[in-house]
Amino acid sequence: MDTGYLGKDMAFSTQFQTLATGDTAIVSGRNCLAQDLRHALTTPKGDLWYEPTYGVDIYKYLKNEINEVNRLSLELEIVLTIEADPRVVANSAIAKVVEWDLHSVKVKASCQPIDGSNRLNMVLGYSPNAFEGEVS
């Protein structure tokens, strides 16, 4: 199945990946969408000077009271961030806070890519010092 319309980009990770030729590794299709969603969901809103609305306003939640209203608000913000990507089927994103304490928040989320393949499943971890995401 051709998933070229899901995008192509440089492969970003904690280690800069290069090929034997010295070129930068590339991700495409479903892997590109997964990488882009992970980046959007682990970037604090306002961190990119050229796009101040990009990302998730996670600091607001890490500093706020742990209650039902804030939990629902965070879940909604994650869903809206996922569905802002045109490569995701509208109204297919879900997010659920599975752990929340004074030091961290853990969220499970998923969405349906427009290529009709299996859902992308994500586990996101937020703390004052680290934002991590895993997509499968």
N, C-alpha and C positions, 0 to 999 in steps of 0.2 A: 504494500500500500504506500503510495506517495504521500509523505507527510511534510514535504518541502514548505508548504504554506504555514506550517507551525513555526518556521523561522530557522535561522542559522546565525551563529554568533561565536565569538571566541569562548573557549572553555575557561571558566573562572572557578578557582578553588583556592584553598589556603596556600597551595603551591602552584607557581606559574608553570603550566605544562607546555613543553615544546616537543616537537617531533624530532626524529633523527636528522632531518634536513635543517633544523633550526627554526622552522615555522611554528607558529602558535597552534596548539590543538584546537579543533573546531567541534562544536556540538550543533546538532540540527534536529528538526522534527520534535518529537515528544521530549527528548532530552533538553532541547533549547527552551521549550515551554516550562519544563520543570525548573531549570536553572533560573529563568526570568522570574517565576513566581517565588522561588526561594529568596531571590535577591529583594524583590518588592516587600516580602513579608518579614525580612530580617533587617530592613533599613528603617531607622527611626525617621518619622516624618520631619522634614525640614533639614535633613542632613545633606541633601543635594542642592547646592545653591542655585543651580539652573532649573530645578523642578521642585519647588518647595512643598508641593502637595503629594509627592511620591512617597510611598512607604506607609508604615503603621505608626500611629501616635502612641507607642508603647509606654513611654515614660509617664504619660498621664495615668495609665492603669497601674504601673508599678508603685506609684506614690499614693494612689487612692485607696479608700476603704474597700475591703473585700466584701462585696454584697451582690445580690442578685441583679440589681440595675447595672452595676459596673461590669459584671460577667456578661450579661446580654449585650451591652454596648461594645465590649471588646470583640465578642463573637461576630457582631454585625459589622464592625470595622474590618475584620479579617475577611468576611464574605464579600464586602464591597470592594476591597483591594483585589481579591482574586477575580471577581467578575468585571473589574475594570479592564482586564486583558481581553481583547476581542477574539482570542483563540480559545476562550472558555465558553461553553454553552451557557446562555443566559439562564439564570435561576437554578443552576446545577451545583453551586458551591454550598458547602455546609462547614460549620466550625463549631467545636465543642471544647470548652475549657475543662480539662481533666484534672488539673492540679493548680492550686493557687495558694501561696502562703506569703509571708512577709518578705521573702527573698526572691521568689521566682514564680513564673506562670508557665504552664505547659498546655498547649492547645493541639488538638487533632483536627485536621481539616481535609476536605477532598473536593474535587471538581471533575467535570466531564470535559475533556478536550473536544474541539469541534471535529476532529478527524474520526470520531466514533469508536476510538480504541477504549481500553479499560480506563476507569477513573484514575486520576492522580491522587495519591494519598500522601499527606504531609503530617509531620510531627514538628512542632515549633516550640522552642524553649526560649524564654525571655527572662533575663535577670538584669540588675543594674549594670553589670560589667560585660555581659555577653548576650548576643542574639544568635541563636542557632536554628537551622532548619534542615530537615531531611525529607526528601521527596522520593516516592517510589511509585 
